[in-house]
Amino acid sequence: MSGSNMRPLGPGEFDPWETFTRGLAKSFGQDARTLDSLGPLLIAVALLLLLALGVGFLVTHYRRHSLHSPKRLFLSLCRAHRLGWKQTWLLWQLARAQGLENAALLFVDPDRFDPNYIGLWLRPHQPALLEIRKRIFAGLSEKPIASEGGVDIATVMHDSPTRRPLGTRI
């Protein structure tokens, strides 16, 4: 009879636990066949398994969030334009006031800095916002280049997914 089962083994059958403990006994001596001596080994294997699962979860989590992170994109654009933390905060507030899910859209639409888009509670910060606009869009002409065959950003933003009701198709 096997130590791990109560029924006798038939011809050609083997008990995996018996085979495992027999191999441990050959490697570590007869004491390795008892469950008490295997405790530390089983705990170590369980800890390694948990560690591997944890590392796998973290890697998956960071890969998923690094591919699509509007906040990281926004902060990277602020750094690229050398905006200070006060200017970054002000831009973030402007995006929130306009209901933008992705604050980075402020970096592609100069019309978002128009006083008509700025909420009443941000009006006192309008000069600072216009200064940020000059810094971000330095080198661009005042109007989009739609007349020269380019894309009119205001038209694109007017028909953006954040402005359309749910279920609307283009």
C-alpha positions as CSV (number, residue, x, y, z in Angstrom):
1,M,0.0,0.0,0.0
2,S,1.1,3.5,-0.7
3,G,1.6,6.1,2.0
4,S,-0.5,8.7,0.1
5,N,-3.4,6.5,-0.9
6,M,-5.5,4.0,0.9
7,R,-6.1,1.6,-2.0
8,P,-3.4,-0.8,-3.2
9,L,-1.7,0.1,-6.5
10,G,-2.4,-2.2,-9.5
11,P,0.2,-3.5,-11.9
12,G,1.7,-0.7,-14.0
13,E,0.3,2.1,-11.7
14,F,2.6,4.4,-9.8
15,D,2.1,6.9,-7.0
16,P,3.5,10.3,-8.0
17,W,4.0,11.3,-4.3
18,E,5.8,8.0,-3.6
19,T,8.1,8.6,-6.6
20,F,8.7,12.2,-5.5
21,T,9.6,11.3,-1.9
22,R,11.8,8.3,-3.1
23,G,13.8,10.7,-5.2
24,L,14.1,13.2,-2.3
25,A,15.3,10.3,-0.1
26,K,18.0,9.5,-2.6
27,S,19.1,13.1,-2.7
28,F,18.7,14.2,0.9
29,G,18.6,11.0,2.9
30,Q,15.7,9.0,4.5
31,D,14.5,12.0,6.5
32,A,13.2,13.6,3.3
33,R,10.4,11.0,3.0
34,T,8.4,12.4,5.9
35,L,6.1,15.3,5.4
36,D,7.5,17.2,8.4
37,S,11.0,17.4,6.7
38,L,9.4,18.5,3.4
39,G,7.6,21.5,5.0
40,P,10.4,24.0,4.5
41,L,10.9,22.8,0.9
42,L,7.2,23.1,0.1
43,I,7.1,26.5,1.7
44,A,10.0,27.7,-0.4
45,V,8.4,26.4,-3.6
46,A,5.1,28.1,-2.7
47,L,6.9,31.4,-2.0
48,L,8.8,31.1,-5.4
49,L,5.5,30.5,-7.1
50,L,3.9,33.5,-5.4
51,L,6.9,35.7,-6.3
52,A,6.7,34.6,-10.0
53,L,2.9,35.3,-10.1
54,G,3.5,38.7,-8.4
55,V,6.2,39.7,-10.9
56,G,4.1,38.5,-13.8
57,F,1.2,40.6,-12.6
58,L,3.4,43.7,-12.2
59,V,4.9,43.4,-15.6
60,T,1.5,43.0,-17.2
61,H,0.1,45.9,-15.2
62,Y,3.0,48.3,-16.2
63,R,2.9,47.2,-19.9
64,R,-0.8,47.8,-20.1
65,H,-0.6,51.2,-18.4
66,S,2.5,52.4,-20.3
67,L,0.9,51.9,-23.7
68,H,-2.1,54.1,-23.1
69,S,-1.7,56.7,-20.4
70,P,-3.2,60.1,-21.1
71,K,-1.8,61.5,-17.8
72,R,1.7,60.4,-18.7
73,L,1.3,61.9,-22.2
74,F,0.1,65.2,-20.8
75,L,3.0,65.3,-18.2
76,S,5.5,64.4,-20.9
77,L,4.2,67.2,-23.2
78,C,4.4,69.7,-20.3
79,R,8.0,68.6,-19.7
80,A,8.8,68.9,-23.4
81,H,7.5,72.5,-23.5
82,R,9.4,73.2,-20.2
83,L,6.3,74.2,-18.3
84,G,6.6,74.7,-14.6
85,W,4.3,72.9,-12.1
86,K,2.0,75.9,-11.7
87,Q,1.6,76.1,-15.5
88,T,1.0,72.3,-15.6
89,W,-1.6,72.6,-12.9
90,L,-3.3,75.5,-14.7
91,L,-3.4,73.5,-18.0
92,W,-4.8,70.5,-16.1
93,Q,-7.6,72.7,-14.6
94,L,-8.3,74.1,-18.1
95,A,-8.8,70.6,-19.5
96,R,-11.0,69.7,-16.5
97,A,-13.1,72.8,-17.0
98,Q,-13.6,71.9,-20.7
99,G,-14.5,68.3,-19.8
100,L,-11.6,66.8,-21.7
101,E,-10.8,63.2,-20.7
102,N,-7.4,63.6,-22.3
103,A,-5.7,66.8,-21.2
104,A,-3.0,66.4,-23.9
105,L,-5.6,67.6,-26.5
106,L,-4.8,71.1,-25.3
107,F,-1.5,70.7,-27.1
108,V,-3.1,70.3,-30.5
109,D,-5.9,72.8,-30.4
110,P,-4.9,76.5,-29.9
111,D,-8.6,77.4,-29.9
112,R,-8.9,75.7,-26.5
113,F,-7.2,78.7,-25.0
114,D,-9.8,81.1,-26.5
115,P,-11.7,83.1,-23.8
116,N,-14.9,81.4,-24.9
117,Y,-13.5,78.0,-23.9
118,I,-12.1,79.2,-20.6
119,G,-14.5,78.8,-17.7
120,L,-15.5,81.7,-15.5
121,W,-13.4,80.6,-12.5
122,L,-10.3,80.4,-14.8
123,R,-10.8,83.9,-16.2
124,P,-8.5,85.5,-13.7
125,H,-5.8,83.2,-15.0
126,Q,-6.4,84.1,-18.7
127,P,-3.1,86.1,-19.1
128,A,-1.1,83.1,-17.8
129,L,-3.0,80.7,-20.1
130,L,-2.3,83.0,-23.1
131,E,1.4,82.9,-22.1
132,I,1.3,79.1,-22.0
133,R,-0.5,79.1,-25.4
134,K,2.3,81.3,-26.9
135,R,4.9,78.9,-25.5
136,I,3.2,75.7,-26.8
137,F,2.2,77.0,-30.2
138,A,5.3,79.2,-30.8
139,G,6.2,79.1,-34.5
140,L,2.7,78.4,-35.7
141,S,0.6,80.9,-37.5
142,E,-2.4,82.3,-35.7
143,K,-5.0,80.5,-37.9
144,P,-4.9,76.8,-38.9
145,I,-3.7,76.2,-42.5
146,A,-7.0,74.9,-43.9
147,S,-6.9,77.3,-46.9
148,E,-3.6,75.7,-48.0
149,G,-5.0,72.1,-48.0
150,G,-4.1,71.4,-44.4
151,V,-6.4,70.1,-41.7
152,D,-8.5,72.7,-39.8
153,I,-7.9,71.7,-36.1
154,A,-11.1,73.4,-34.9
155,T,-13.2,71.3,-37.3
156,V,-11.5,68.1,-36.2
157,M,-12.0,69.0,-32.5
158,H,-15.6,70.0,-33.1
159,D,-16.2,66.5,-34.4
160,S,-14.0,64.7,-31.9
161,P,-15.2,61.6,-30.1
162,T,-15.3,63.5,-26.8
163,R,-17.8,65.9,-28.3
164,R,-20.1,63.3,-29.9
165,P,-22.9,61.7,-28.0
166,L,-22.5,58.0,-27.3
167,G,-23.5,55.7,-30.2
168,T,-23.0,58.4,-32.9
169,R,-21.2,57.2,-35.9
170,I,-19.0,59.3,-38.2
